[in-house]
């Protein structure tokens, strides 16, 4: 996956997670003990999934992103924001050959235990 410019400097995040179609830069982690989380992500595709507890808010920073919320499509451009409530099956994909860059805030802090793939 080709990275976006400018690159995100290592001093800006605590943890980097590389996936085949996305890179997540965690600004906060569960070890911080905060009741919320903050991350940046470069997304080509995110598979359909949901959270039972976590509320996510995406803000588009670079590129264009199509976000599906329970099969309803939303096309987002830089500056657009979308809130994803618990229980909503959601996925995302960049609308061009490059990744889209977003910020993600979560309440509470993201936990892998609250990530469920949709069937």
C-alpha positions, 0 to 999 in steps of 0.5 A: 500500500503506497503511503500518503504525503506527508508521512506521519512522523513517529513522534506523533503517535504511540503505536502503528498497526499495519494491515493489508489495506489500512494503516492505523496510527494510535495517538492514545492507547489503552495504557493511557487509561483515558475514557476516549481514544484518538487515532489517524488512519490511512484507509484503502478498504475497511471490511464490514464490522461493528462495535457493541460499545464503541462510538466512532467519529471519522473526520476526513483529512485527505482524499475521498472516502465512501463509508457504508453504515448499515448499507447506506452509502455516504461519500465524504470529502476533506472536512466531512465528519461522520459518527458511527454508533454502536451496533451499526455495521460499517465499512469504508473504501477510498474512492481513488487509487490512493488511501484516504487519511482520516482522524478517528475518535472513539468513546470509550478507548478502542479495544480489539475485544469490541471489534466484530466482523459482520457476516 
